[in-house]
């Protein structure tokens, strides 16, 4: 266990104030007597370095994170010709955090507001609300996280309509899932309407 420099100084301050021996100080604070002798000669903790990066251009790294936030650290390490640990330590100096928010490029906030208003109106009329959704398993998987400075969002784009998917349709009524169907082809309007007529 590493003790802070302030605590080391406090121990010796009490030792001098109460005129304790090393053995008495060891028992008082529960610290090995050899540790106390070592602190006497080296009261400052030198295991933690406080020095700037020497192998990595921090400004270049900051720009690289902004331009390609979802890169893996080993990829950055290869470009900067340093170890992965060196990249990790440098990114800690920049106070980055690992995060990402995916956005649907075709999302329309105005249409979403209209849809919410309709749902609210139907619930007041006592109509049953059935939620339908189409999803699938993509052949290619997007990188779900990226790095950015703390306090700054990390956004990315992913096309949910990309080819090479096993598509699924399902419905939920009163929190119960039913009528789930799977297809290895794209779900067009004809297939959707056929599913709604025969399965839903």
Residue, then its C-alpha position, 0 to 999 in steps of 0.5 A: x500500500x502506498x501512503x500519501x506524502x502528507x500522511x508520512x509527514x503527519x506521522x513524523x510530526x506526531x512522533x516529534x511532538x509526543x517524543x515517540x520512538x520508532x517502535x512506539x510510532x510503529x505500534x501507534x500507526x500500525x506501520x512496519x518499523x522498516x517503512x518508517x526508517x525508509x520514510x525518514x530518508x525519503x519522505x516524498x512518494x516518488x513512485x508517481x511521476x508528474x511529467x509531460x509526455x515525451x514520445x507522443x505529441x499531445x496536440x496531434x493525439x487530441x486531433x486524432x481522437x476528435x477525427x476518429x473517436x471510435x478507433x481502438x487504442x492499439x490502432x492509435x498506438x500503431x500510428x503514433x509508433x508507441x505502446x498501447x499503454x503509452x496511448x492509454x496513459x496519454x489519453x488519461x492526461x487528456x481526460x478522455x472517457x469511453x462513450x458513444x451515442x448512436x444516432x439514426x441518420x433518418x430520425x425526424x424530431x418533428x415527426x416523433x413529436x406528432x407520433x407521441x401526441x397521437x399515442x397520448x390521444x389514443x390512450x385517453x380514448x382507451x384504445x389498445x396500443x400495439x407496438x410494432x418493430x422491425x430489427x435484425x442481426x447485421x453481418x457487420x457490427x459497428x463500434x459501439x464506443x469511442x473516446x472524447x474529452x470528459x464533458x463532450x459527447x461522442x456521436x457516431x452513425x450506423x445504418x440499420x438498413x445495411x445489407x446482409x441481415x437476418x431481419x425480424x418483426x414483432x409486436x408488443x401488447x401490454x408488455x407481452x411480445x408476440x407474433x415474432x417472425x424472422x427472414x433472411x431477406x429485406x422486409x418491404x411493404x408487401x412482406x410487412x402487410x402480409x405479416x400484419x394480415x396473417x400473423x398479427 
